[in-house]
């Protein structure tokens, strides 16, 4: 996958979801790749309206053992901005 933004984790993580919001009225196409020691999974393109709403459907199921995540958002319109939030699983403390 060329371009985009890559998050590399110092320790393996579980990703519970990948949320994205964009602004400016355009439509963006999002692609992503999740890399673990055992495999790589790619998704997209997923078209999202840049309506300021948070879209959470990018990961169908949690991803285990993740070492890195790359995502890329493109549009034909030069207006707008995109923001991605990656939520790794939180350890529970009892």
N, C-alpha and C positions, 0 to 999 in steps of 0.2 A: 504494500500500500504506500503510495508516494504522498509526501506532504502531510499536512495536518499537524496534530499535537500528539505527542507520546508521553504517557506517564509510565515511569519505571519505578518499581517498588523495591526497597532494600530487602524486604522479606516477602515471601509469597502471601497473598491476601485472597479473601473471598469477596467478589464484587456482588453486592445484592441488587444494585440497579445502576443504570446510567441514565441520567436525566439531562434534558437539553431544553433551553428556551432561546428563542431568537426574536428580534425586534425589527421593525421597519417596514412590515407589510409584504416582504418578499416570500418566496418559498425556497427552502434549502433542501438539498439532498445530503443525507448523512450516511457515511460508511464507517465501520469500525472493525478492529481486529483485536482479539483478546489472545495473548500468548501465555502459555504455561509450559512447564517442563515437558509435559506429556503431549500437548497438542496446541494447535492454533485454530481459533474459530473466528470467522469473519461474518459480518452482517451488513445488510443494506444493499442498495441505497434505500433509505427510508425518507420519504418526503414529509417535511414539517412546515406548517404555516408559521410565519414569523409574526405571531399575534400577541407575543408577550406572555403566553401561557406556558407552563412547564409540561413537557412531554416526557413520560416515564416508560414508554413501551419499547425502548431500544434493546434491552436485554430480556429475552423471553424467560430465562431461568437464571438463578444465581450461578456465577462462574467460580469454581474452586481452583486453588493453587495458582492464581494469576501472578505472573512476573511483570507483565507490561500490558498496557492498553494504548492503542492508537485510534484516534478518530479524526475524521475529516468532514468538513461541511462546505459545500459549494453551492453557488447560485448563478443564474444567468443575469440577475439583477445586481447592480453594483451598490444598492442601498441596503442598509441594515447591519445588524451585528448579531453574533451568536455567543451563547454562554453555555458551557457544559459543566455539569456537576457529577462527579464520580463518588459513589457511596460504597466504601468497603465495609464489610461486616464489622460490627463492634463486638469486642469481647465482653461477655457478661461477667459481672462480679457479684458474688453472693455474700 
